[in-house]
Every structure is written in C-alpha cells, then in structure tokens.
Amino acid sequence: MRFRLSATVKLSKPASEEVISKEIEDFNTRLSEKRVDAKIERWDIFGNNLNIEIVSGRKRRAHD
C-alpha cells in the first residue's frame, strides 16, 4: 500500500529554489538514513507557496 499526499505550505516570505532544494534533499536523506519508506517526490515553489508531494509506504504514512 502506498500513500500520496499533496500539500501547499505557505511560507512567511518567498524563498529561493536553491534553499528549498537543499532542505528537501537533506530531509529525504535523513528519512533514508532512518530507513523510513517516505520521501518528497515532487515540489515547486511559487512566491511564498511551497507545493509538495509526499509518497510513503506502510511503515510511515505521508500524513503522519
């Protein structure tokens, strides 16, 4: 079973793609090190809105 969550995170101010990309890469790496079956698969940023898509498996659900 796989879970897919799409969400929009409203930031207090616009952020650069470079900063967001690095943070998401670090986040996915930490999840991988913990052997958590989840990751942010897609994201984009428009102004101060960060749109993300999280996909997860049985052990960790995207909405947890």
trRosetta pair geometry for C-beta under 8 A, 3 or more apart (Angstrom, degrees):
i j d omega theta_ij theta_ji phi_ij phi_ji
1 57 7.2 115 81 -165 60 58
1 58 5.6 90 56 -81 94 87
2 55 6.3 -1 180 -172 112 94
2 56 7.0 159 -159 82 65 39
2 57 5.9 -38 -106 -102 69 56
3 55 7.1 163 84 -154 54 47
3 56 4.8 -11 57 61 101 91
3 57 7.6 -159 16 -74 82 9
3 61 5.1 52 12 -152 163 77
3 62 4.3 -151 114 6 113 106
3 63 6.9 -101 164 -4 144 88
4 53 6.7 -6 -171 -174 92 97
4 54 7.4 161 -154 84 44 51
4 55 5.3 -9 -103 -104 75 78
4 62 6.5 72 -135 -18 9 165
5 53 7.1 164 84 -154 49 49
5 54 4.6 -8 58 57 101 97
5 55 7.9 -171 23 -74 68 36
5 56 7.8 13 2 6 106 106
5 62 3.7 -178 -4 136 117 130
5 63 5.6 155 -87 -65 142 75
6 51 7.4 -1 -172 -174 89 91
6 52 7.4 175 -148 91 48 47
6 53 5.1 -15 -99 -103 75 81
7 51 7.5 174 91 -149 41 51
7 52 5.6 -12 62 60 86 89
7 53 8.0 160 20 -87 65 37
7 54 7.4 4 12 3 110 106
8 49 5.4 -15 -169 -168 109 105
8 50 7.0 147 -160 76 55 46
8 51 5.2 -23 -101 -98 78 71
8 52 7.8 160 -93 18 30 69
9 49 7.3 144 72 -160 46 52
9 50 4.4 -19 61 64 99 103
9 51 7.9 -170 20 -75 70 24
9 52 6.7 22 -5 2 109 114
10 48 6.3 45 -167 123 66 97
10 49 5.9 -25 -104 -102 62 70
10 50 7.9 -163 -75 23 16 76
11 14 7.0 115 85 -98 128 19
11 15 5.7 -91 173 -14 172 110
11 48 4.4 -131 66 -172 88 83
11 49 7.3 -151 13 -74 85 19
11 50 6.0 74 -34 -16 109 106
12 48 7.0 -116 80 -161 14 133
13 48 5.8 -105 -175 -106 13 122
14 45 7.8 114 -156 159 77 117
14 47 5.4 -90 -93 -173 105 43
14 48 4.9 -94 -71 -71 55 72
15 19 5.2 -104 175 75 104 128
15 20 5.5 113 112 -50 121 101
15 45 6.5 -92 70 -158 86 154
15 48 7.5 89 -4 -125 76 61
15 50 7.4 -2 44 -68 122 115
16 19 4.8 94 62 5 87 100
16 20 7.0 -162 92 -1 46 87
17 20 5.8 -60 -144 44 34 108
17 21 5.7 40 157 -27 69 110
17 45 5.9 -167 -91 39 73 125
18 21 5.8 -53 -143 34 24 114
18 22 6.6 23 157 -17 60 106
19 22 6.0 -58 -153 35 28 109
19 23 6.5 24 153 -16 64 109
20 23 5.8 -58 -148 39 32 111
20 24 6.2 28 157 -16 68 108
20 43 6.9 -147 151 132 121 137
20 45 5.5 154 4 -46 169 141
20 50 6.4 -173 -132 -120 138 122
21 24 6.0 -58 -146 39 27 107
21 25 6.2 29 155 -20 63 109
22 25 5.7 -56 -147 37 29 113
22 26 6.3 28 155 -17 64 107
23 26 5.8 -55 -148 38 30 111
23 27 6.2 32 153 -21 64 108
24 27 5.5 -51 -144 36 32 115
24 28 6.3 31 157 -16 65 105
24 40 5.2 -91 -157 74 108 144
24 43 5.9 -138 -98 15 160 156
24 52 7.8 -173 -112 -118 125 117
25 28 6.0 -56 -147 38 28 108
25 29 6.4 31 153 -21 62 108
26 29 5.6 -56 -149 35 30 114
26 30 6.5 31 154 -19 65 103
27 30 5.9 -54 -151 34 30 109
27 31 6.6 29 152 -16 63 105
27 40 6.6 42 93 2 125 123
28 31 5.6 -52 -148 37 34 113
28 32 6.3 37 152 -21 65 106
28 39 4.7 52 -131 -144 102 103
28 40 6.0 -107 -68 35 106 84
29 32 5.6 -55 -148 36 31 113
29 33 6.4 34 153 -21 65 104
30 33 5.7 -52 -147 34 32 113
30 34 6.5 22 156 -9 64 108
31 34 5.9 -65 -151 44 30 104
31 36 4.4 -85 -166 63 82 115
31 38 5.7 -100 -168 75 142 81
31 39 5.9 179 84 -88 146 72
31 60 8.0 -138 -153 75 110 163
32 35 7.4 29 -179 -79 35 33
32 36 7.5 -86 -66 46 22 74
32 39 7.4 28 -57 -84 90 117
36 56 7.9 -39 156 -135 91 104
36 59 6.8 -144 -143 102 58 117
36 60 4.7 16 -166 -5 99 154
37 56 6.0 103 110 -165 75 67
37 57 3.5 -35 129 31 135 120
37 58 7.0 24 69 40 145 59
37 59 5.1 103 24 40 111 107
37 60 5.9 162 56 34 68 94
38 54 6.4 15 -176 178 102 102
38 55 6.9 -179 -145 94 59 44
38 56 3.6 -6 -102 -105 97 97
38 57 7.0 -131 -62 16 66 69
38 60 4.6 -86 -22 95 127 120
38 61 7.8 49 -86 120 132 4
38 62 6.3 165 -138 -89 118 62
39 54 7.2 -173 98 -147 26 69
39 55 6.5 -12 60 59 70 82
39 56 7.8 150 12 -83 46 65
40 43 5.8 15 162 -43 121 117
40 52 5.4 -53 -143 -163 114 113
40 53 7.0 114 -161 71 65 48
40 54 5.5 -43 -98 -95 60 73
41 53 5.3 -53 61 97 93 100
41 54 7.2 144 7 -122 82 21
41 55 4.9 31 -23 4 129 115
42 52 7.2 155 90 -158 58 43
42 53 4.2 20 52 36 96 119
43 50 6.6 -7 -167 -178 109 88
43 51 6.4 160 -153 88 56 59
43 52 4.6 -7 -103 -106 96 70
43 53 7.1 -151 -66 19 56 70
44 50 7.9 175 89 -153 36 50
44 51 5.2 -3 57 57 79 107
45 49 7.0 162 -154 86 56 52
45 50 5.2 -18 -104 -105 87 68
45 51 7.4 -171 -83 20 35 73
46 49 5.2 -13 66 63 82 102
46 51 7.3 23 10 -8 100 110
54 62 4.3 148 106 -146 108 106
55 62 6.6 -35 -119 -81 13 127
56 60 5.2 -104 -161 98 130 78
56 61 5.5 146 95 -146 141 23
56 62 4.3 -174 9 -55 117 72
56 64 8.0 -129 125 21 176 103
57 60 7.0 53 57 47 69 67
60 64 6.1 -117 -167 46 71 138
61 64 4.7 106 63 -22 84 104
